[in-house]
Amino acid sequence: MTDLDLIHFEQLKTVVQAQYLKEHTPSFDEISKWKGIDIIYFQEDLRKRAKGNISEKSFYTYFKSSPVSKLPRIDMLNLLSIYAGFESWYDFKKQHLFAGELLIENPENETELISEKEFSNSDDEFKVSQQSNAQNSIKKDVLQESKTENQDVNNIATISENQLVNEIKPISKSSQKWIWIAVSSIIVSLLAFIGFKDEIFQKHYTYCFTDADRNLKVQSTIEIKVFKENESPLFYRINPGECFIYETKDKILKMQISSTVYENLEINRSLENAPEEETIELKPDDYKMALLYFSTKDVSGNPSEQISLKRKQLENLISNDAVIYQVYDNEIYGVETLDKQKYITLVTTPTTSLKNLSYIEMKKDKKGKIVSIKFKISNNENTK
């Protein structure tokens, strides 16, 4: 990567922005100021024109700051170049060359020449090394022969001495051997006990979840927060239909269970006499289910009538003073606040991004109106 590549990428961002502005009117003309629904519409147009997608995280990484310090992956560069009307990233650079800039069309040839040169050098070095090893081998053989002769003479002198020692103290050596084996076994056992004492005293508890109304396994993602004394909570995400397996040596278990379509539930268990397997019933939250259904329901039949119907249904569910947050899956931009109408417009606009919509938290008042919503639209770079 060269500095010219980074400059070319800044050019490409400008061309992509101009291409989008030909048929769309975002909140701001500058692409670096787009967020929320503007990014979703841009992703839709990118899928339509270039048959590909970039995640919201990648958008914030490469479009929110200028100039960037590193290039995106080559597949993203090719995708943006195709969207801008070029065959590839190479074609874009070729048509935007700077004065004195040259593009290497077939850099593989250089690699082959370098490889052949390196192979030749390494071959010469190998030959020199082989000659040196041969000389060293001859010297070692001579030294070993002389050492063997000396060892034969020394062995004759020490045979009688070793035999005398073995005859005088055979019982003493045998005792030392068994004592050493016993001590070693004790040490190994102590080390094993210290290293695995947590696993020895830990117990496994399995918790499965069923729908209280239908008596079937819960087919939605479950989030579990386990509270431990004098420690920060532990978070677990359980996939649809799976059970939660928890290993602990504690005597008490306190956890909070939440889901996008079920009421939150707090569990307190004394584990001294608790069963190792348990089934927990979750009660469906009608408001959560209704909101998820009306927000993500596909538009069929007459689209305009279906969208109008969805808007009315959401109008009835949500309070006019509701506080609505959209959470983003990136480190640059965390949370955005939406009003009721902007939220309804977002979820009633037919886009493929709504398939990844999920609710984190929802609250309602005494009258049954939803007064707080926290949701996110997950990123997926492979979505096309």
Disulfide bonds with the S-S distance in Angstrom:
Cys208-Cys243 1.88
